[in-house]
Amino acid sequence: MLSQAAWAQEAPPPPGGFGILLPMIAIMVLMYFLILRPQAKRAKEHASMVQALSKGDEVVTNGGILGRIEKVEEQFLTLKIAANTAIRIQKHTVGAVMPKGTYKD
C-alpha cells in the first residue's frame, strides 16, 4: 500500500485595503450616474413645470385626466374636465402640460 501525503497549496494573500474598495467605489459611481442623477434631474424638471402652471393651461394628471386649469392656489388647482364639471387636485399630481387646443369643451 502506497501512501502519499497530500499537501495543500498555500493560499494567496488577501487583496490590500484599496484593492478591495475599488470595485465597491466603482459600483457606487456607476449607480450615481445611471440611477440617482437622472432621477434628480426629472424631479427638478417636474418641480419647475408645476411651479409654472397658470390659469388656462391644458394639463393631464398622473391618473390620465385631461382638463383646463381654472384656478391656481398654493397647493391645489381647479381643473375643468367637462361642461359644468370641475375638480380640485393637488398641483404635484399634474403629469404633463399639453399643447393648447388639446382639451375641447
Buried (B, 14 or more C-beta within 10 A) or exposed (E): EEEEEEEEEEEEEEEEEEEEEEEEEEEEEEEEEEEEEEEEEEEEEBEEBBEEBEEEBBBBBEEEBBBBBBEBEEEEBBBBBEEEEBBEBEBEBBBEBBEEEEBEE
